[in-house]
């Protein structure tokens, strides 16, 4: 008994000493920090509509919230919403009471409506939701300044009227283009407000990169991030980005369309996404040399058969045999293109094709190779470079023979991809290519509720898209995620969304 009486005070003393050591002034728990890096050869912007480039998605996911989010099964669920109710074509949305911006001010229905309308107006990377909402088409085309189908009810409620009561809109509201910003659209860069798990507190411009310092957003309505500080390093040049990786500077990095990386200190996670894209070569079937069906047939098989199709970015034109499912909501079915002898379709007389490409599109040397190959077949390729708005206008008046555009088409939204391809006036069909069967199928698809029947419609639309009047080389990008051993809980979904809320690191 006496021994116990002596040992207990000793143990209590040791424990007290340990506690005092851990909590001495100046001995606070160290911050958990993460350095994330990505290459971005574009002008930098905090606007998720104007800056809708794939390399900036990580930033937008970190600092903005959307009405819906995707779960691990890539199914949408309400996030900033308390609930929503549907009655026919009318949907009433109720925002969470604790939904706030990073300064503690409420996220109101006015903020949400203005954010949605901003996303619907964007024409370079259109969000399909504008086709689903009453009055959305007029807003998209610039005929009105507000969408008649969207209206605020009070500070936390707003209403949307759909064109079709069966429309499934929730996927479209998970896009970063539909990020919720304050009514002034964050135009004052000295007073930026954010709705996501982090907020930008500092921006530094270095010789080879831009460094953004992000801290926790104390008013975020979701799970609080495990990281205290997130540094996002945006490298303007790919070579500088690779050097940083070889030095081991970032803790985590994302490299799009990269097949392999040199040996370094990272774990690599290679993954394919269901985001498809390619260089869409649009021949004008209504005027110019491509009025000749034989020339259109030649050009299709030439692009897909010649060696130029295996050169760097053109590898995406190589035929593939692939079926990708996505939660029974969409399929792309790519059948192998037969290696036909296209030479009998080649022109016998000299032909000049005027081709226009956006300034950020196919690299010039790749087009030079295509031009050289076509010379053997009496075809002279006159390549010009211009801006997207000017190209669209020239297409509308029929001033171009051939347009080359880079596009992204994702699997769950594949029906919208076919709409842009087949509906005259849309961004991939400004020449006015007409496919009556495709238009009829799209109309049927919108009204169909049976998933199997919808898949069959999509499969037939893909077959029509491969016909002679449209050239749509497609590819499946292979991306790379690199991270160090002390970075934990790294997850990325099939749309390259990184969940920074879950990422954890060992204290440094």
PyMOL commands that set and color helices and strands:
alter all, ss='L'
color gray80, all
select helices_A, chain A and resi 2-22+54-63+109-121+128-131+136-140+170-174+176-178+238-247+289-291+293-305+307-310+312-317+343-345+364-375+388-396+411-422+436-447+451-465
alter helices_A, ss='H'
color red, helices_A
select strands_A, chain A and resi 33-39+68-70+76-78+81-87+90-95+150-154+157-161+198-205+209-216+229-235+252-255+267-283+322-325+331-334+351-358+379-386+402-410+471-472+475-483+487-488+504-505
alter strands_A, ss='S'
color yellow, strands_A
deselect
rebuild
show_as cartoon
